């Protein structure tokens, strides 16, 4: 069944695999029927601008706009063309730690290459409303590669590759079912782990890759923001240890999970012990792409929180009517050279001498009357 390509773009469907049929067109396979697509169409169609036609659609679009208090960042976990058991274990472990704010796709994605073309990741992240993408793929050049991507404003903000080294995660084929179950990390939904960053590399200002990687991990595992913490919920610890840097090579990063157990100590505070649980992952940093400084500055902006106290403005108040009244404080002014209105009654005559004997000429000018010619004339009586 063939449909017009314009109708396909209008429906805005997702397809992940395409087979080239001829020079004039190609066949895109989706969950529905086969659809003819223009040969120059991108592998992932661009999202069109949706205009609300009813109040319900307007509310949905308003909820997708930037909020004063953003919700928890959702994480999208994707499989590449080849995703062996070690990478699958990494994705499932990250999915268990980020539930229910994560989406795990089990289908393989053939056309996603984050560093070559990020349109596919941007499209899938926008459709699933996810701000973080974890992409696992393996190739001959980069075996067992995990790519961490952050999305801002429907575009890739920054990304970093982590190459999984040979370790416990590679023994999945040799381990039995009981051992595999023991290595599985069982964490309750919504339970946030405590995070520990150990190593001097995390505080190194000359290497921005570790600061970026630390920020990505905090965004991924921090969960919902809250001002109250239940001590009973602090059951797991995520330890991210970076080895000491060596010239010519990047430090290895070790990810370990620990179960927190509290025991009686005979005092008010209990004795805390850590039991290692779950799989062990060792990574080495690969390629990276830093965010643009202007875009990062825009992404880090925060609005005023509702729980923040409003700053009181001095010398500003309201009157009974509700008008805003301000008080302005001025410094001492020099009024010696101020031009004032000259009154005729205060005009000094040339023949007036000081009344006091001091000779300073101080006299009350208001007591001195000025005689005019009109006053000296005698008034003529009219009979």
Protein Blocks (a to p, Z undefined) as FASTA:
>chain_A
ZZdfklmmmnopacfbdcdfblmbccdddfbdcddddfkbcfbdcddddddfbfklmmmm
mmmpccfbdcdddddddddfbdcfklmmmmmmmmmmmpcbbccdfbdcfkbcfklomklm
mmmmmmnopabdcdddddfklgciadddddeehiafbdcdddddddfklmmmmpcfklmm
mmpccddehiacddddedjklmmmklmklmmmmmmmmmmmnopadfbdcfklmmbccddd
dddddehiacdddddddddddddehiabdcdddddedjdddddddddddddfklmmmmmp
ccddfklccdddehiacdfkopacdddddddddfklpccdddfklpccfklccfblnono
pacfklpccddfklmpccdddZZ
